[in-house]
Amino acid sequence: MLTARETDVLVLLSRGCTYGVIGHRLGISVHTVTTHIKNAYRKLAVHTAAAAVTRAAELNLLLAGAAAPPETRR
């Protein structure tokens, strides 16, 4: 459902990271972070970060990104 990168972004978002911190950790721009978040919102049919994290957790999608720190996965 979500790409690996969208999952990485949501995992970091669920940990309270800002878009800037997410971009830095993943080596992508804030604009790209925003794009991944918008795509995740659309796929999860939500409109807020809290709703996206909640819905992803309900679907057990955050577990996929928890296996390894996102900054070490490529």
NUVEX-98908 format. One line per field, with one value per residue: residue in one letter; x, y, z of N, C-alpha, C in turn. Coordinates in nm, 2 decimals, m for minus. Last residue first. Example, Ala and Ser with C-alpha at 12.3 -4.5 7.8 and 13.67 -1.06 7.14 Angstrom:
<atoms>
type	S|A
npx	1.28|1.32
npy	m0.22|m0.57
npz	0.71|0.78
capx	1.37|1.23
capy	m0.11|m0.45
capz	0.71|0.78
cpx	1.29|1.32
cpy	0.00|m0.33
cpz	0.79|0.78
</atoms>
This chain:
<atoms>
type	R|R|T|E|P|P|A|A|A|G|A|L|L|L|N|L|E|A|A|R|T|V|A|A|A|A|T|H|V|A|L|K|R|Y|A|N|K|I|H|T|T|V|T|H|V|S|I|G|L|R|H|G|I|V|G|Y|T|C|G|R|S|L|L|V|L|V|D|T|E|R|A|T|L|M
npx	1.80|1.84|1.93|1.73|1.53|1.65|1.45|1.19|1.00|0.86|0.68|0.52|0.34|0.13|m0.10|m0.32|m0.29|m0.08|m0.20|m0.39|m0.21|m0.07|m0.29|m0.39|m0.16|m0.16|m0.47|m0.64|m0.67|m0.63|m0.40|m0.33|m0.31|m0.11|0.10|0.13|0.20|0.45|0.60|0.60|0.74|0.99|1.04|1.07|1.30|1.50|1.68|1.80|1.68|1.75|1.65|1.37|1.32|1.38|1.18|0.94|1.02|0.93|0.77|0.74|0.58|0.77|0.91|0.71|0.66|0.90|0.89|0.66|0.76|0.96|0.82|0.47|0.17|0.08
npy	0.18|0.24|0.41|0.58|0.42|0.14|m0.15|m0.20|m0.01|m0.02|m0.22|m0.10|0.06|m0.09|m0.18|m0.04|0.13|0.28|0.43|0.57|0.73|0.87|1.01|1.16|1.33|1.47|1.46|1.33|1.01|0.78|0.66|0.78|1.05|1.04|0.96|1.19|1.38|1.26|1.29|1.58|1.64|1.54|1.71|1.95|1.89|1.64|1.37|1.21|1.13|1.33|1.56|1.51|1.50|1.76|1.89|1.79|1.66|1.37|1.20|0.94|0.97|1.06|0.82|0.67|0.82|0.78|0.50|0.49|0.62|0.44|0.21|0.30|0.14|m0.12
npz	0.24|0.59|0.77|0.84|0.96|1.15|1.09|1.16|1.12|0.89|0.95|1.14|1.02|0.94|1.08|1.06|1.28|1.19|0.98|1.14|1.30|1.10|0.99|1.20|1.24|1.00|0.81|0.64|0.47|0.30|0.25|0.01|0.10|0.28|0.12|m0.04|0.16|0.23|0.00|m0.02|0.21|0.14|m0.07|0.07|0.22|0.05|0.21|0.40|0.63|0.81|0.68|0.66|0.94|1.01|0.86|0.97|1.30|1.48|1.63|1.55|1.33|1.15|1.12|0.99|0.76|0.62|0.58|0.42|0.19|0.13|0.06|m0.01|0.10|0.00
capx	1.80|1.78|2.03|1.85|1.52|1.64|1.58|1.29|1.06|0.97|0.77|0.61|0.46|0.22|0.03|m0.30|m0.41|m0.06|m0.09|m0.44|m0.31|0.00|m0.21|m0.47|m0.21|m0.05|m0.38|m0.61|m0.67|m0.76|m0.46|m0.34|m0.41|m0.24|0.06|0.09|0.08|0.34|0.57|0.54|0.60|0.92|1.02|0.97|1.17|1.46|1.59|1.88|1.66|1.78|1.79|1.45|1.29|1.46|1.32|0.97|0.97|1.03|0.77|0.83|0.52|0.66|0.98|0.77|0.55|0.86|1.00|0.66|0.64|1.00|0.91|0.61|0.27|0.00
capy	0.25|0.16|0.31|0.64|0.46|0.29|m0.08|m0.31|m0.02|0.07|m0.24|m0.21|0.12|m0.04|m0.24|m0.13|0.03|0.19|0.34|0.48|0.64|0.78|0.92|1.06|1.24|1.38|1.52|1.47|1.10|0.85|0.63|0.64|1.01|1.09|0.87|1.06|1.39|1.27|1.16|1.49|1.69|1.49|1.57|1.94|1.91|1.78|1.43|1.27|1.05|1.19|1.54|1.53|1.38|1.65|1.92|1.77|1.76|1.44|1.34|0.97|0.91|1.15|0.93|0.62|0.81|0.92|0.56|0.43|0.68|0.57|0.20|0.27|0.25|0.00
capz	0.11|0.48|0.73|0.78|0.82|1.14|1.09|1.17|1.26|0.90|0.84|1.18|1.08|0.84|1.10|0.95|1.27|1.30|0.95|1.04|1.36|1.19|0.91|1.14|1.35|1.04|0.91|0.61|0.59|0.31|0.38|0.02|m0.01|0.32|0.22|m0.10|0.08|0.33|0.05|m0.13|0.20|0.26|m0.10|m0.03|0.29|0.08|0.11|0.29|0.51|0.84|0.71|0.54|0.85|1.07|0.84|0.83|1.21|1.40|1.66|1.66|1.45|1.19|1.18|1.12|0.87|0.66|0.66|0.55|0.26|0.17|0.17|m0.05|0.10|0.00
cpx	1.73|1.78|1.97|1.95|1.64|1.63|1.56|1.43|1.17|1.05|0.89|0.71|0.56|0.35|0.14|m0.17|m0.39|m0.17|m0.07|m0.33|m0.35|m0.09|m0.13|m0.39|m0.30|m0.09|m0.27|m0.51|m0.63|m0.78|m0.60|m0.42|m0.43|m0.34|m0.08|0.04|0.03|0.21|0.46|0.51|0.53|0.77|0.95|0.94|1.05|1.32|1.55|1.80|1.74|1.77|1.83|1.60|1.38|1.44|1.41|1.12|1.01|0.96|0.87|0.85|0.61|0.60|0.88|0.84|0.61|0.76|0.96|0.77|0.64|0.88|0.95|0.70|0.40|0.09
cpy	0.16|0.24|0.22|0.54|0.51|0.33|0.07|m0.25|m0.12|0.07|m0.15|m0.24|0.02|0.02|m0.20|m0.20|m0.07|0.09|0.24|0.38|0.53|0.68|0.82|0.96|1.13|1.28|1.41|1.54|1.24|0.94|0.69|0.59|0.86|1.04|0.91|0.96|1.26|1.29|1.16|1.35|1.60|1.52|1.50|1.79|1.90|1.78|1.57|1.32|1.10|1.10|1.40|1.50|1.39|1.52|1.81|1.79|1.73|1.55|1.42|1.11|0.93|1.10|1.04|0.74|0.76|0.91|0.70|0.49|0.62|0.64|0.34|0.27|0.21|0.13
cpz	0.01|0.35|0.62|0.73|0.76|1.00|1.09|1.17|1.26|1.03|0.85|1.08|1.12|0.90|1.00|0.96|1.17|1.30|1.06|1.00|1.26|1.26|0.99|1.06|1.30|1.15|0.94|0.71|0.55|0.44|0.40|0.14|0.00|0.22|0.27|0.00|0.01|0.26|0.15|m0.08|0.09|0.25|0.02|m0.07|0.19|0.16|0.15|0.18|0.39|0.72|0.73|0.57|0.73|0.98|0.89|0.80|1.06|1.31|1.58|1.69|1.57|1.32|1.23|1.19|1.00|0.77|0.71|0.64|0.40|0.24|0.22|0.07|0.05|0.00
</atoms>
